[in-house]
């Protein structure tokens, strides 16, 4: 038996239930993993609320780290006892024990513990594709990054610093501003109190940002557009405040570019996943990127984890511990 978080309907955090289920043997192409830690990400909220569709009843969670306990037919690259991490094996990571597609698993280096592995895969690979694949940042460039003190944000601050990129980060409080600066953000903007685009103009001497990374969505879209230099790129990769409403092309004044990338479009290709994970493990192993885990919850406390996440009470990464 395994404790698993399930939902039977879409809605608020209260729709999540911790239940006991029987986990059968892994099918062909699958491995069975006993999770030692599970990552909590805002995309989990999208699936819980129904913004991103899934069949019900269903599970939640995409990210975890643990030990392989059994392998299904045809799996040759993994064996029982291997330490693994994943973020692309399908929904259902909120569980003690689960079967997951071997195609989405990578071996976790010995120097990286399970909590770090669970907290860094989705967020770390997101930063990897944002900075190295969506747009290859170069030393000396200036970017605007929304939610700079969040889980993705703190990884991004460090990675950008290692690349020699100047980051202007938006945050919701002076405490979060201090945290973002500690992790490498050179300039912070209190988005609740300051006009974001005006502050970007002031900070850059009118040059504005080369790239804006926006995971907030509806509330920040216009400020993101207004903060770009001519021919700049807006990377919209999340909807924390809700989806961006339809936008006329005439809004892209200044010959701007907008993209809506997806991590899973990159990791669907196994060679890409291996390359991206190797880059992430290298950055973490070198000490240039530290994975900050500021919230730990028992698996049974998933409801509270989601409440804290949606209330923007969290900083860094959050994990569930089975």
ZIZI-V187267 format. One record per residue. N is the residue number from 0. OMEGA is omega in whole degrees, 0 to 359 (* if undefined). Layout:
# ZIZI-V187267
n;omega
N;OMEGA
N;OMEGA
This chain:
# ZIZI-V187267
n;omega
0;180
1;172
2;185
3;172
4;182
5;170
6;177
7;176
8;177
9;179
10;181
11;181
12;184
13;180
14;179
15;179
16;176
17;184
18;175
19;179
20;175
21;180
22;180
23;179
24;179
25;177
26;179
27;180
28;181
29;168
30;175
31;183
32;170
33;182
34;171
35;177
36;184
37;179
38;176
39;184
40;183
41;177
42;177
43;177
44;180
45;178
46;180
47;183
48;181
49;175
50;170
51;188
52;169
53;178
54;181
55;355
56;184
57;180
58;179
59;175
60;181
61;196
62;176
63;176
64;181
65;185
66;176
67;179
68;179
69;178
70;179
71;181
72;176
73;180
74;183
75;186
76;180
77;179
78;178
79;181
80;179
81;172
82;185
83;172
84;184
85;171
86;183
87;180
88;182
89;181
90;176
91;182
92;179
93;185
94;174
95;184
96;181
97;171
98;185
99;179
100;179
101;183
102;182
103;184
104;171
105;178
106;182
107;180
108;183
109;183
110;181
111;183
112;186
113;180
114;178
115;179
116;181
117;185
118;190
119;189
120;183
121;182
122;181
123;177
124;174
125;178
126;180
127;182
128;177
129;187
130;186
131;183
132;179
133;173
134;183
135;183
136;180
137;178
138;177
139;179
140;179
141;181
142;171
143;182
144;178
145;180
146;187
147;182
148;177
149;182
150;176
151;184
152;183
153;174
154;181
155;180
156;182
157;182
158;179
159;179
160;179
161;179
162;182
163;181
164;177
165;181
166;166
167;185
168;174
169;182
170;184
171;182
172;176
173;179
174;179
175;176
176;179
177;179
178;180
179;179
180;179
181;182
182;172
183;178
184;185
185;181
186;178
187;178
188;175
189;191
190;179
191;185
192;187
193;173
194;189
195;184
196;178
197;179
198;177
199;179
200;180
201;183
202;185
203;182
204;179
205;183
206;181
207;187
208;177
209;179
210;172
211;178
212;190
213;176
214;184
215;174
216;190
217;187
218;187
219;188
220;183
221;177
222;178
223;178
224;183
225;182
226;183
227;171
228;177
229;182
230;179
231;185
232;172
233;178
234;180
235;186
236;178
237;184
238;187
239;179
240;184
241;182
242;177
243;179
244;178
245;185
246;176
247;179
248;179
249;177
250;184
251;180
252;181
253;179
254;182
255;177
256;177
257;176
258;178
259;185
260;178
261;176
262;188
263;172
264;179
265;187
266;176
267;176
268;185
269;179
270;177
271;180
272;180
273;180
274;181
275;180
276;178
277;178
278;179
279;180
280;179
281;180
282;179
283;181
284;180
285;183
286;179
287;177
288;176
289;180
290;183
291;177
292;185
293;180
294;175
295;180
296;168
297;179
298;181
299;181
300;182
301;179
302;180
303;178
304;180
305;178
306;180
307;182
308;183
309;178
310;181
311;177
312;187
313;168
314;181
315;184
316;175
317;177
318;170
319;181
320;181
321;*
